[in-house]
Amino acid sequence: MKRNKEEILRAREETLKTFQKVDENILTLVYCGSYGLEELLQQGVSGVIGLIRFAKRYLRSRQIFINPFVRDFACSSFNTRSPDGDVIFGRNFDYKDSLCMVVWTAPENGFRSLTVTFGSFMMYGKKWQNPNKKNNHLRAMGAPYCCMDGINEKGLAAAILEIKGRPTKQKTGKTPIISPIALRAVLDTCSTVEEAIGLFQQYDMRDVLFVNYHYHFVDAQGNSALIEYVDDKMHIIRQQKPDENLVLTNYFLTEGGDNRKGMGMDRFERIGACLKQSGHTLTEEAAMELLSQNTLYYRHKIFRHMVITVWSSVFNVSKGTMKMCAGMDYDHMYEFSVFEPGKVKKIK
């Protein structure tokens, strides 16, 4: 679809007006206008450089930049239910100490969603820059292409986690896709876990940033599933019982996966044990407490930056909300809703 310059500039101006600094760790943005997902999915994308070229052309901005060298992050996720029966999805994102950005999108031909992206992907360092520098925030126009987890208005939540394994490079003749665009497509177009699985099956996955990834999906009906790729073949692990909890960290759960460099078994076992002890139910507060007990904090052996839990999110999939603590600051918690773009509710 051809877009005129005035339309693009108007959407950009409206978007950047919504930019907020919540605290030293969290930024928010209400994205206005289109980011061309339908066109991107049709042509396919097999790497970060191709994504940058598409974004710059579609958004008509030289300021769009997605860092192709981000790697070695960890993460944990789990699904459960609250004592009231709400579907709960907990997620830690572990990587280099940085900002995170909460982004609302409302595509014309898709579902509204609330997602979180990692600041360093868009070259936002820990030290937040002058909000009056317009060019600085033009980078934020690339936010829809960089989501790491989120929830949509239909009650489907999803997250990406890393595995220390060989990158997936499927070549079956299908259209190629990369991890964050696959997650964006799921949240924009899918209502259930089965629809998310079906979407992944339509594309050839091309992992970026030199590692493998797996995916956790949870829907409002209480269904949950994991997707992994072993030797370029897609594998699905489905929740079998209504009270079952799926837990994911940073190694393969699929038989045959190469776990020689895997990590996170300790977190996997602790989270699983806590969920079992709780009777497979947790309040949102207890879910956040469990995430806080499974954080990472250490200095990277090679790059010498600090690796931390950049954010902890607890999604109430039934209600379309997300509670978040960022920068390992569990004394301050905020709540966001997919149905209230730009609104930030301070819980504590």
Residue pairs with C-beta under 8 A, 6 or more apart in sequence:
1 38
1 39
3 34
3 58
5 60
7 33
8 33
8 59
8 60
10 33
11 32
11 33
11 34
12 33
12 59
12 61
12 138
12 141
14 32
14 33
15 29
15 30
15 31
15 32
15 33
15 140
15 141
16 134
16 137
16 138
16 140
18 28
18 29
18 30
18 32
18 341
18 342
19 27
19 28
19 29
19 131
19 137
19 140
20 27
20 28
20 29
20 342
20 344
21 27
21 128
21 131
22 28
22 102
22 334
22 344
23 326
23 329
23 332
24 128
24 327
25 99
25 100
25 310
25 311
25 326
25 327
25 329
26 99
26 100
26 101
26 102
26 311
26 324
26 326
26 334
27 99
27 100
27 101
27 102
27 119
27 124
27 128
27 140
28 101
28 102
28 103
28 104
28 336
28 342
28 344
29 101
29 102
29 103
29 104
29 140
29 143
30 103
30 104
30 341
30 342
31 103
31 104
31 105
31 106
31 143
31 144
34 107
34 108
35 55
35 58
35 59
35 105
35 107
35 144
35 145
36 54
36 58
37 107
37 110
37 144
37 181
37 184
37 185
37 188
38 109
39 58
40 51
40 54
40 58
40 181
41 175
41 177
41 181
41 185
42 175
43 54
43 175
44 175
44 176
44 177
44 203
45 51
45 54
45 176
45 177
45 178
45 181
45 206
46 176
46 178
46 206
47 68
47 178
47 206
47 208
48 66
48 68
48 178
48 208
48 209
49 68
51 66
51 145
51 178
51 181
52 64
52 65
52 66
52 68
55 61
55 64
55 66
55 141
55 142
55 145
56 62
56 64
59 141
59 142
61 138
61 141
63 135
63 138
63 139
63 141
64 138
64 139
64 141
64 142
65 122
65 123
65 139
65 142
66 121
66 122
66 142
66 145
66 146
67 120
67 121
67 122
67 123
68 208
68 209
69 209
70 95
70 96
70 118
70 120
70 121
70 209
71 209
71 210
71 211
72 95
72 162
72 211
72 300
72 303
72 307
73 93
73 94
73 95
73 96
73 118
73 162
73 307
74 92
74 94
74 95
74 161
74 162
74 249
74 250
74 263
74 264
74 296
74 307
75 91
75 92
75 93
75 94
75 159
75 160
75 161
75 162
75 248
75 249
75 250
76 90
76 91
76 92
76 94
76 161
76 247
76 248
76 249
76 264
76 267
76 268
76 271
76 291
76 294
77 89
77 90
77 91
77 92
77 159
77 161
77 216
77 247
77 248
78 89
78 90
78 245
78 246
78 247
78 248
78 271
78 275
78 290
79 87
79 88
79 89
79 90
79 216
79 218
79 224
79 239
79 245
79 246
80 88
80 90
80 245
80 275
80 278
80 280
80 281
80 282
80 287
81 87
81 88
81 222
81 243
81 280
81 281
81 282
82 88
82 281
82 282
82 283
82 284
82 316
83 281
83 283
85 318
86 316
86 317
86 318
86 319
87 155
87 218
87 219
87 220
87 221
87 222
87 316
87 317
87 318
88 282
88 284
88 287
88 314
88 315
88 316
88 317
89 151
89 157
89 159
89 216
89 218
89 314
89 315
89 317
90 282
90 287
90 288
90 290
90 291
90 312
90 313
90 314
90 315
91 149
91 159
91 216
91 291
91 312
91 313
91 314
91 315
92 291
92 294
92 295
92 296
92 309
92 311
92 312
93 100
93 116
93 118
93 148
93 149
93 309
93 310
93 311
93 312
93 313
94 295
94 296
94 307
94 308
94 309
94 310
95 118
95 120
95 307
95 308
95 310
96 120
96 300
96 303
96 305
96 306
96 307
96 308
96 310
97 126
97 305
97 306
97 307
97 308
97 310
97 327
98 118
98 119
98 120
98 124
98 125
98 126
98 310
99 119
99 124
99 125
99 126
99 128
100 116
100 117
100 118
100 119
100 310
100 311
100 326
101 116
101 117
101 118
101 119
101 122
101 124
101 140
101 143
102 114
102 115
102 116
102 322
102 324
102 336
103 114
103 115
103 116
103 117
103 143
103 144
103 147
104 112
104 113
104 114
104 338
104 341
104 342
105 112
105 113
105 115
105 144
105 188
106 112
106 341
107 188
110 188
110 189
111 152
111 153
111 154
111 187
111 188
111 189
111 191
112 152
112 153
112 338
112 339
112 341
113 150
113 151
113 152
113 153
113 187
113 188
113 338
114 150
114 151
114 152
114 320
114 322
114 336
114 337
114 338
115 144
115 147
115 148
115 149
115 150
115 151
115 183
115 184
115 187
116 147
116 148
116 149
116 150
116 311
116 313
116 322
116 324
117 143
117 146
117 147
117 148
118 146
118 148
118 310
119 125
119 126
121 146
122 139
122 140
122 142
122 143
122 146
123 139
124 139
124 140
129 136
130 136
131 137
144 184
145 180
145 181
145 184
146 180
147 180
147 183
147 184
147 187
148 159
148 160
148 180
148 183
149 157
149 158
149 159
149 160
149 183
149 313
150 157
150 158
150 183
150 187
151 157
151 158
151 187
151 315
151 317
151 320
151 322
151 338
152 187
152 188
152 190
152 191
152 338
153 320
153 338
153 339
154 190
154 191
154 192
154 219
154 220
155 191
155 219
155 220
155 221
155 317
155 318
155 320
156 186
156 187
156 190
156 191
156 192
156 193
156 195
156 196
156 217
156 218
156 219
156 220
156 317
157 217
157 218
157 219
157 315
157 317
158 183
158 186
158 187
158 196
158 215
158 216
158 217
158 218
159 183
159 215
159 216
160 179
160 180
160 183
160 213
160 214
160 215
161 213
161 214
161 215
161 216
161 248
161 249
161 250
162 211
162 212
162 213
162 250
163 211
163 212
163 213
163 214
163 228
163 250
163 251
163 252
163 257
163 262
164 211
164 212
164 250
164 251
164 261
164 262
164 263
165 211
165 212
165 252
165 257
165 258
165 259
165 261
165 262
166 212
166 258
167 206
167 207
167 208
167 209
167 210
167 211
167 212
168 205
168 206
168 207
168 212
168 213
168 229
168 232
169 206
169 207
169 232
170 176
170 204
170 205
170 206
170 229
170 232
170 234
171 204
171 232
172 204
173 204
174 202
174 203
174 204
175 202
175 203
175 204
176 203
176 204
176 205
176 206
177 185
177 203
177 204
177 205
177 206
178 205
178 206
178 207
178 208
179 205
179 207
179 208
179 213
179 215
182 199
182 200
182 203
182 205
182 215
183 215
185 199
186 196
186 199
186 200
186 217
189 195
189 199
190 196
190 198
190 199
191 219
192 219
192 221
192 223
193 217
193 218
193 219
193 223
193 224
193 225
193 238
194 223
196 217
196 225
197 217
197 225
197 227
197 236
200 215
200 227
200 234
201 234
205 229
205 234
207 213
207 229
212 229
213 229
214 226
214 227
214 228
214 229
214 248
214 252
214 253
215 226
215 227
215 228
216 224
216 225
216 226
216 246
216 248
217 224
217 225
217 226
217 227
218 224
218 315
218 317
219 317
220 317
220 318
222 242
223 238
223 239
224 238
224 239
224 244
224 246
225 236
225 237
225 238
225 239
225 246
226 236
226 237
226 246
226 248
226 253
227 234
227 235
227 236
227 237
228 234
228 235
228 237
228 252
228 253
228 254
228 257
229 235
230 252
230 254
230 256
230 257
230 258
231 256
235 254
237 246
237 253
237 254
239 246
243 280
244 280
245 272
245 275
245 276
245 280
247 268
247 271
247 272
247 275
248 268
249 263
249 264
249 265
249 267
249 268
249 271
250 262
250 263
250 264
251 257
251 259
251 262
251 263
251 264
251 265
251 268
252 258
252 259
252 262
267 294
270 293
270 294
271 290
271 294
274 290
274 293
275 282
275 290
278 286
282 290
284 314
284 316
284 323
287 314
288 312
288 314
288 323
288 325
288 330
288 333
291 309
291 312
291 314
291 325
292 312
292 325
292 330
295 308
295 309
295 312
295 328
296 307
296 308
296 309
297 306
297 307
297 308
297 309
297 328
298 306
298 307
299 305
299 306
299 307
300 306
300 307
308 327
308 328
309 328
310 326
310 327
311 324
311 325
311 326
311 327
312 324
312 325
312 326
312 330
313 322
313 323
313 324
314 322
314 323
314 324
315 321
315 322
316 322
316 323
319 337
320 337
320 338
320 339
321 335
321 336
321 337
321 338
322 335
322 336
322 337
323 333
323 334
323 335
323 347
324 333
324 334
324 335
324 336
325 332
325 333
325 334
331 348
332 346
332 348
333 346
333 347
333 348
334 344
334 345
334 346
334 347
335 344
335 345
335 346
335 347
336 343
336 344
336 345
337 343
